[in-house]
Amino acid sequence: MVITRIADGLTRQVEAVGDTVSGAFFEPVIRLGVTGLARAGKTVFITSLVANLLDRARMPHLLAARDGRIEAAFLQPQPDDTVPRFEFEDHLNALTSRTPSWPDSTRAVSELRLSLRVRPTGLLGGLTGAKTIHLDIIDYPGEWLLDLGLLDKTYAEWSAETLERLASRPAADAFRAASNEATGLKAWKEPQAKALAETYTAYMRAARAEGFYDVTPGRFLLPGDMEGSPALTFAPLPPETSPPRKGLWREMERRFEAYKARVVKPFFRDHFARIDRQVVLVDALGAIHSGPAAVEDMRRAMADILGAFRPGRNAFLTQLLFGKRVERILFAASKADHLHHSQHARLQAVMEALNRDARDRARFAGAETAAMAIAALRSTTEEMVPHAGTELPCVRGTLLDTGKEAAFYPGALPEDPSHLLTPARDGAEAWLDDDFQVMRFAPAPLTLKPGEGPPHIRLDRAAQFLIGDRL
């Protein structure tokens, strides 16, 4: 109802005012959202970031740490009573044990509060002493991320876009056949709707395994306690000119709208609306390995993702009147340790090109954006390997599938990112001149000295961009 929506909006504004006043006059709070697409390494990013903020010897490019102004860092009870705590200790134990392993991927929203005692710079630091700044880190599944783009789409629009993408994918053959059979169905029963949704979900799993990212609705893959509910039992159907009121098309439309209202909007309202810094992690190397179609799919996904945020500057009065807006957004290509450092600049250039549309939109709205190539946990070492009269820049690590150590050359990324993006936009089926490979490495055993966090690549630069100005 309209009154309910107005009341809910007013409640959120009151909460925003309370957060703003508290942060301005007492202990400031930075709410950092961590998200990304499948296999991008969100859990490892958060675990390594927190570990390196607790023990800061490997954070020279975080200026407050370099200058010794962070006097202490400690974990606090997380502030939201209804949100699970991020299992930092369990994940860190998995990464740093004698037989390290990658932690389980994100399957639900979680949160962690890290409090920092920071000494201000200049004369102010001598007068006021250290202050406490709370960093609230919010983790949520990448599978739910693209759902936010559904808020601005009708069922007809979503169905048309989805079916158009599926037209050239063999993994969708079974679903396309089922969808065509269901077109124009007037008399239907629930098992038919369930079977159609299950066939579509099977396609989504196959698409994700092949490196595609347009897997909406995301809750179909991680349904939780909503599994089997009508809001999670629908699928795209071909357009119908005048679908009957009680026909299957109208029922699918109703369930699609229920999904937006009961699943997507509460998620956006309760989590996104309160974020003021955001990092979006992307497995760009995995997409390049999967081929041009996956790269173009990732580029479109990045543009859709940004449409869900409300970028802009968090002026004090603006916060009071309208609630928080995302001030800074970092697009980070993860797994930079899978490449020799000589190719990191090229990976960053690819990331910048992939996100050009999204970054331009964010900057126009007043948000600061950046693109980086990072590795939250370094799992390889570098070496030059002789080959055919030359030397190849390789990385060496323990292969995840076999447990054996190997040196690996993934291929050279192009200096000009358009050599990847142009064939991707043009619908090429494969790369013409290059063959990009990706290996899955296990985390390396660590021997950490006192004060050292896990080894990483540019995690300190990422932290400086995201929170350095507030420290």
Secondary structure, DSSP 8 states (H G I E B T S, - for coil): -HHHHHHHHHHHHHHHHHHHHHHHHS--EEEEEEEESTTS-HHHHHHHHHHHHHS-TT-TTSHHHHTT-EEEEEEE--S-TTS-B--HHHHHHHHHSSS--------S-EEEEEEEEE--SHHHHHHH--EEEEEEEEE--HHHHGGGGGGG--HHHHHHHHHHHHTT-GGGHHHHHHHHHHTT--S--HHHHHHHHHHHHHHHHHHHHTT-----SGGGTS-GGGTT-GGG--------SS--TTSHHHHHHHHHHHHIIIIIHHHHHHTGGG-SEEEEEE-HHHHHHH-HHHHHHHHHHHHHHHHHS-BS---HHHHHHH---B-EEEEEE--GGGS-GGGHHHHHHHHHHHTHHHHHHHHHTT-EEEEEE-BSS---EEEEEEETTEEEEEEEEEBTTT--EEEE------SSTHHHHHHHHTT-SS-SS-------B--------TT-----BSHHHHHHHHHGGG-
